[in-house]
Amino acid sequence: MGTYLPDTNVLVDLGRDSTVEAKLEKASQEGSKFVIAPPTMTELTVGVVRGGARHFESSRRIFSWIKGRTILELPRPFMGRFLGVPSRRGKVEHHHHVERIGLVADSSSYEEFLRRKDEAGSAWSDIEKSYEIHCAILDREFDALKKIAARPRGSVDLAASFAATFGGPGRHPDRDIFTHYFSAAVEYAETTVERIRGGANPRRNDPGRYGDLQLFFYLADPEIRLLTREDFSSDIKVSPQRTRIVGLDSLG
């Protein structure tokens, strides 16, 4: 038993493979809890739009499984809560996530999904632009990492840089406190920068690294285990949070 945060790949597999869904359901019945992160829902939404009518039934199965489960805060307010520095960007609230889930889960077809998104009061009338919006975010974030990678080693302290985005001048969280809560995310970001220095192009060849980074911030909650089908052992070797990055087999 435990609290598990499934990543995008696990949930995509749930939509394709009934044995994965059965495994998650069995764990749930035995007392395990599953929580959902907004960055994962964003990636899944991109999949809904790009998959269209052809893959909508798989998308609907995923969102139907998600429906009713606990939705975590966006990464920034979640991080701010642990740091004791309230922080929020944007206007997305919890009820918007619930609405998005229902928009997919409660539609019988992709055509109905498209109709319902444009109903009066819908916050998701531009949901078909999810891919373009997400690509713009990826471009911005990976460009920032490329700029860091272009600087001499040791000239940028990523933990201090992250911490400096919280609080006002002279009131930023201490970088050691930031690292304590978010050690896996910091180490993963540092590894990504080193990979870029070595010639890697994650924006083109591994864009999912951005979503993975967002999920690692949630490991600040000591009860959460990240449930994944990926192997991060070559990216996160030091952080004590690495022991809470687990595979499907951990469910028994």
Secondary structure, DSSP 8 states (H G I E B T S, - for coil): --EEEE-HHHHHHHHH-HHHHHHHHHHHHTT-EEEE-HHHHHHHHHHHHHHGGGGHHHHHHHHHHHTTSEE---HHHHHHHHHT-----SS--HHHHHHHHHHHHT-SSHHHHHHHHTSTT-S-TTGGGHHHHHHHHHHHHHHHHHHHHTS-TTS--HHHHHHTTSSSTT----HHHHHHHSHHHHHHHHHHHHHHHTT--HHHH-THHHHHHHHHGGGGSTTEEEE-SS--TTT-SS-GGGGGEE-GGGG-
